């Protein structure tokens, strides 16, 4: 069951992996900026 699910997801993941990573990096950078702003504020 788990293997068949992975086989379904793999093509999608391989196509969009770079886009997903780029989006994750953007979110991570944004969270770091917010964290830094809060640290500066308090």
N, C-alpha and C positions, 0 to 999 in steps of 0.2 A: 504493500500500500504506500509506504513512504517513498520507495524507489520510483513508483509510477508518478507520484506527485512531483518529485524532483525532475523527472524527465519532461514533464509538461512545463515546468517553470524554467528549465535551463535555457531554451532558445530565447525567451523573453529576457532573462537575466544577462545573457551574453551580449545581446544586441544593445541593451540599455545600461550595461554596467558602468560605462564611462559617464553617461549622463547622470546616473544615480550617484556616483562618487562625486561628481562636480557639484551636484545639488547638496549632498551631505557636507561637502567642504564649505559651501556658502553658508549653510545653516550653522556649522561649527564656528565659522569666522564671526557670524552675526552674534551668536551666543557669547563668544569671547569678548566682542565689543561691548555688549550689554553688561557683562560681568565687570569689565574694566571700568565702564562708566559708573556703575554702582559703587565700585571700590573707591573711585575718585570722589563720588558724591558723599559717601559716608566715611 
